[in-house]
Amino acid sequence: MMILNKNLDNMWDQLDRAPTEYAIEFKAKTTGVISNNSKEILIAIDNKDNYRHLIIPIKKGNYKSDTSSRGINILYRSFKKEGEDFQFIDTVCKIPRLNALFNIVLSEILEELRLDNTTPYKVCIKILQQWRELINRKFYRLLPEHEIQGLFGELWYLRELNEIDNDALKYWQGPQGQPHDFSNGTNAIEVKTYVKKERIIRINGINQLTPPEEGVLSLSVIQLKKVTSGGESVPNLIDSLRDKGMNYTELLTKISAIGYSIDDNEQYNEKYRYQVSENRIYHVDDKFPKIALKSFKTDKLPPNIIDLNYIINISSEPPKPILESKIRQGMIEFCSQYSTNLPKKTGEKDIEINYFKKIAEGENKYIEFKSSLRWDYHQDKINKELEFTVMKNIAAFLNTEGGMLFIGIDDDGSILGIKKDYETLGRKQNKDGFLLKLDNIINNGIGKEIGQYIDIKIIELENKHICIIEVSKSNKPIFIKKGNLEEFIIRGAAGTKTLSLSEYSDYRVLHWSGLE
């Protein structure tokens, strides 16, 4: 499949460079794979929207279109030419950001049809279903370097485990919101990376160094050296795991839960390459330097403290790592003790805690709080300027690297809720009325086309409704309208910034270098 995937990349490049003939619907190339009616399967780019397609001619039959996925659809199409009926399946990617994932879907379809072309429609439906959860996910920003380093360490460690157990992906539980990166159902492993000389690592959460009940916790501390050439990147590790036979669908589903998108592989490849200099393993026992619930007299965090992050320095001994010669034996024992009693997937309570943690982080380049959509708490009345402020923040995230906008949260992180907004909505003073109002504000001020980049939900925290808008980076500049004027806004560390015409021109070249 890997070879076919690379061939597809080359074919798309050739089609992109081919001249457009507007008298026909598609620019197309043959794939070398034959369908069940003895005609060749094509890939194509349409001349109207520049969408990518897989065109599969098929025998006559009863088929239905499948448009339930967010950006990749299977369409049944037919037409008559010179009195003859033609039928085909058109698998199309309608969101350019999903093109890299679309390539993988097409590769699997073509690979299966190369081996058996008797039921092409069923093959397309089956493979799309396997990838549907990942296709429907939203990605909203490039991960910052410290998160890439953390992901690199986890994938590197996963590859080490995979050398012992070729089903090692089942142990990687961190992306599912569990407290530790790897678990065999009884024991757990936490992975940390660092790049400086000092062995200083950040602990995220009060439970991260708490061993599982009736189990033991090991801490893998990996030293990385950043390099400009050679070494490996996160995309290299992902490809390496796929080449070793790891379930690619499940692997990508897990890394996407962290916020990683394979559509950004090229940037990650160029920016972040590392060599592993050292891997130390520690047993996290009562003598290991840490803060746990047992550190407090009441065995729980003080009032109003939701969670706790801290930094430890283990550059000197103690603590003493296990002998390097025993590391592999420890991995073998970990894999041999697999239990089906693995942690369950993230539930509603875990999701609620994750949002509390986001709020506790405070406002930054990727997180913004707004007390309401349209109710002015200072003037005690509706203020439509607040609606414009919400639009500005959405547009700024779209034009930068994406982010999350919380409505119903005060600047200091206090949860206000959106009840006051509900009360301004006339007859529909509920979630539906709020979402309809927000939808109208966005459509009128920014445009309907940004729907593919935003995900809006209303959740309950502390018995109050709040609105969360997750925004992905747009693949083109987005302007907002105010009267007869348009503004271009970006996100900075301290909030939004409106760019002048000259600033916009420079920013456009740097941020969307592929645009003409």
N, C-alpha and C positions, 0 to 999 in steps of 0.2 A: 504493500500500500504506500510505503514511503516514497518509492520511485515514482509511482503514479501521481502522488501529490505534487512532487517537484515538476513533473511533466506538465501538470495543470497550471502551475505558476508560469511556466514558459509560454504556454498556449494563451493564457489571459494577457500576458504582455504583448504577444503578437497581435491579438485582437484589438487591444487598446491602441496600438500604433497603426492599425489598418484604417484606410480611408472610409468615411461614413457615406453610405448611399441611402439617402432618405426615401428612395422609392421602394426599398425593401424594409422589412421589420427588424431583421437581425443581421449582425456580423457573426459568422459561425465558422467553426472548425470541427473536423471529424476527430473522434477519440480513438478509433481503431477497435471499438467494442461494438458487437452486432446485437441488435434487439431480436425479439421473438418473431418478427415479421421479415427477418433477413435484411433489414435496412440498418444503416450505421447510426450510432448514437452521436449526437453533436453537443458541443458546448457553444454558448452564444452570448453576445451582449446586445441588448436591444437598443435601438437608435433613439428611442423616446426618453427613457429614464436612466439609461446606462446601467441597468440591472444585469446581473449575471444569471444565466439559465443553463439547465441541463435538459436537452430536448431528446426524448426517447420515443421513436415511432413504435406503435404497438398494434397488435391484432385487434379486430373488432371485438367489442365487449361492453359490459356495463361498468362504468367507473365513476367515482365521485371525487371532487376536489377536496383537499384538506388544507384549510386556511387557519387552523387553530393555533399554530405557532406564531410567535410575535413577529418574526422577520423572514422566515423561510417557509414557503408554501408549495404545495403540490397541486397543480392545476391540470384538469382534464380538458383537452382542446380538440376540436375536430373542424374540418373544412372540406369543401368539395372543389375538385379541380378537374376540369374537362370530364365531368360526369362521374368521377371516381371519388369515393370517400377516403379521407385520410384522418387517422386518429393518432394522438401522441400525448405523452405525459410531459408536462413542463414543470420542472422543479426550479423555483426562482428565489433568489435572495433579494429582498426589498430594503434591507438596511446595509449600506456599504460597510459599516463597522463590523458586520458579521462575516465579511468575505473570507477571512482566514478560516473560520469555523466551517463556512459553507464548502470550502475546498476539501476539508476532511470528510464531510458528509458525502460529497460527490465521489471522492476517492473510494470510500467504502461501497457506495452503490455500484460504481463501475467495476470494482474488484469482484464483487459478488456476481454481477451479470456476466463478467468475463468467464466465470466458472460455470454458471447456469443461468441462461437467459429466458427460461420458460415463463416466468411470472414477474416481469419488470415492475408492474404496478405494486404488487405486494412487497417487493424488495424495497422500493422507495418508501412506502408507508412504514415498514418495519424499522429501517435505519433512521428515518426521521424521528420515530417514536423513541428510539434509544438516546437520541441527542436532544429531545424536546426540552427537558428541564434546563439544560445548559443554554439552549437558544433563547429561552424566555427570561434568562437572568438579565439584570441591568449592571453595567460597569460604569463607574463614574470618575475615575481619575487614575493617573499614573501613580504607582506606589512610590513613596519616598524611599531613599536609599536604605535607611535603617530597616524598613520592612522587607525590602528586597534581600538584604543580608540575612534576615531571619528566615525568609522563605528558602533561600539558597541552602542554609544550614539544615533545614528540615528535609528538603529534597535530597541533599547529599546523604544524610543519615538514612533516609528511606531507601536509597540505592544500596547502601551497605547492608541493611536488613534484607533487601531483595536478593542479595547474593546468597543468603542462607535460606530464605523462604520466598519462593517466587509468587506467593500470594500475600506479600508483606503490606500491600496497600490497606488491608483490613485493620492494621495496627494504627494507622495515621488518623487520629481522632481530633486533633486540634482544630482543623477547619470546621468541624461540626459544633464548635462552641464548648468543647470539653476543657477542663482545667489543665490537662497535660497533653503534650504533642502526640505521644504514642502510648498505647495501652494494649495489654494482652488480656484484659478482663480481670486480672489480679494485680499485676505490677505495672508501673508506668515509667516513662522516660520523658524528660523535658530537655529541649535542645536550645542552646544559646550560642550566639556568635559575637565575636569582637574583632576589631581590626587594629587596635593600638597595641603598644607593648604591654601595658598593664592589663591584667585580666579582670576588667570591670564590666559587669553585666547588669542589665535592668530587669527587675522582677515585676511582672504585670499582674497585680491582684494578690489578695491575701492568701488565696488557696493554691497559688502556682507552685510553691515549694512544700505543700502539705501532702504527704504520701497518701495513697488510697487506703481506705479501710482494709485491714488484714492483708496489706500488700506493702511493697517497698517502692521507693522512688529513686531513680538514677538521674543525674544531671550531666548531659553531654555539653561540654564547653569547647567550641570550635574556633580556632584562630584563623581568620581569613587575611590574605594579602591581596590588595586590589592591584590589578595589572591592566595595562593598556592593550596588550596582545597576548595570545596564548590563554592559559587558564580555561575557565568555564563560566558560562552565564546560566541564569535560570532557564532560558529556552533550551540550552544545551542539555541540562539535566533532565528536562521534560522529555526531550527527544531520546535521550539515553534510556530512560525508563520505558518509553514506548517500544524502543528497539529490543529491549530485554523481555518484551511480552506482557508488560503490565496493562491492565484494562484501561484503555486510553479515555474512554467516555467517563469512567468513574474518577480517573486522575484529574481530568480537566474540570469536572464538577466540583471536586474538592478545592482546587486552586482558585476557581472562580468565586467560591464562597469567601475566600480571603480578600477578594477584590482584584485579582489578577486576570487580565484579558490577553489571550494569545494574539489579538490584533495589534498589541503593542510590543510584540517580540523583537522587532527590528530595533526599536529604541532601547529596550533592555539589553539587547546584545551589544550595542555600541557603547552604552554608558557604564554598565556594571559587569565587570569580569573579575573573577577571583581565583586564587589558588588556596587550597587548604594547607596551612602550615602545621597545624597541631590539632589533635582531638583528645581532650582529657575527660575522664568519666569519674564522677563523684557519687558516693552514696549519701543521699540527703537524710541524715538521721537527726536526732535531737541536738547533737553537737555542731551540726552544720550552721553557719551564720544565716539567719533568716528571721522574718517576722511571721508569726502564725497566730491563729485565734488563741492558742494556748499562751501566747505572750501577754495576754491581757487577763486581769484578775477574774473577769466575768466569763472568760472564754468566748467573748464576742467583741466586735468593734464598738468603740464608744458611740453614744447617741449622735445621730445625724451624719455619721461617717458611712458612706455607701461602700467604698472599697479603698484599697491602699496600694500604691505603687512605690517601689524603693530601689536603690542601687546598692550592690555589694561589690567589694573588692576582694578577690581571692588570688591575688598575685603571689602571695607568700603562703607558706604552710604553717599551721593547719589552716583549712582542711587539706587533707592529703588525698590525692586521686588514687584510684586503683592502678595497679601495675599495667603498663601498656600491653604486656604479653597476655593479660587476662581479659582485654577488651572484647576480642572476638568470641571467647568462650562465654562471656556474659551475654552477648547478642544471641548466641546459639541457645542458651538457657531461656532467654526471654521468648524466643520464637517457639521453643518446645513446650512452653507452659501456656499456650493459647487456650483461652476459655471463651465459650460462646456468650458469656455474661459481660459483653462489651457495653460501654455506656450507650444509652439511647440517643437518638437525634435531638437536636436542640428543640425544647418545647417553648410554650408561650412564656413561662416564667423566665427562662434563660434569655429569650429575646428582650423581655422587659428589662432585665438586668443589663444587657448589652446597651440598650438605649440610655439607661441611667448612667452607664460609664461614659458614653459619648457626651452626655450633658455635663458630667463632672469634669471632662477635659476642658470645658469652656470654649469660647469662640476662638477660632483660628482661621487659617487660610481655607480650610475645608468644611468648617462648621459655622453656621450663623443662627442666632436666636432672634425671633420677633415675638413681641408680646401678643400681637393679634394681627389679623388680616385687615381689619377696617375700623375697629373700635379704639378710639383714642382715650387711654386711661387718664391722661393729664387733663384733657378738655371735657371728658365724660360725655363724648358724643362720637358719631361716625365721622371719620376723617379719610377721604378718598386718597389723600397723599400717601397714606400707609399702604394702600393697594399698589401704588406705583413703586414704593420702596421694596415690596415683595417681588415685583417684576424685575426690578433692577438687580436684586440678588440672584434670581434665577438666571437672568441673562449673563451676569458676571461669572457664575459657575460654568455655564455653557461655553463661554469664551475663554475660559482658563483651563482648569484641570478637573472640573466637576466638584461636587461637594454635597452637603446635606443642609437643608434649611428647616429649622424647627419653628413652627408657629404655635404660640401658646406658652412660650418660655421667656421669662424676663432676662435682661442682660446678665444678671448675677446667677442665672441657672435655676431660679425659682420657677416652679411649675404653676402657671396661671390657668391654663386650659383655654378653650375657645368658646366657652359658654356665652360670653358677651358678644362674640361674632354671630353665634346662632340666633341671638335675640334681635339682630338687625335684619334678619332674612325673611320677614313677612310671614307667609303661611307655612313655609317649609323650614322650620327652625330645628334642623337636625343635620346629621352627617351628609345626607344626600343634598340638602340645600346648600351646605357649605361647599361641597365638592363642585356642585354646579356653578356656584358663584365664582369659585377659584378658576374653574375651567374657562368661564367667559372672560375673566380678567386676563388670563394668559393668552387665549386665542385672539382677543382684541388688541392686546398690547405687544405681543411678540409674534404670534402666528401658530396655526394648527400644526405646522410641519415639525415643531419641536417635540411633539408627543412621544416620538421614539426615544428621546433622550431623558425623559423624566418619569419618575415613578412616585405617585402620590398615595399616601395611606393615612388613615386616622386611627390612632391607637389610644389605649387608656393607661395613664400613669397616675398613681395616687388618686384614683377615682375621678380623674379629669381627662377629657378628650384633648389630645394635642394632634396637630397635623405635621407630618414629616414628608418633605419633598426631597427625594434623592435625584440628583442631577448628574448626567454623564457629560463628558466633554463633547462638544459639537464638532462635526467634521467640516464646518464652514462658519464664517462670521455671522453672529446673530445681533440684530439691532432691535431696540425697543422704541415704540412710538409714544410720543406725548404731544397731543394736538397734531399740528402739521410738521413737527420736527421728529428726527430720529437721533438716537444716541447710541454710541458703542461703549460698552462698560466691561471692565475686567475685574478680577478678584486679586487683591493684594493681601499682605499679612494683616493689615489693619482695617480691612473692609473693601468696599467697592471704589473704583476709580473710573471716571469718564475720560476717554481719550480724545484729544484733538484730532483733526484730520491728518496732520503729519505724523502724530504718534500712532494713529490707527494704521497708516500705511506701513510704517516700520514693523509694528506688531504683527500685522497680517503676514508679512514676508517671513518673520521668524517663527510664528506659531502654526501657520498652515503653509509650509514650504511647498507642498504638492499642488497648491491651487495656482491656476494661471492668472 
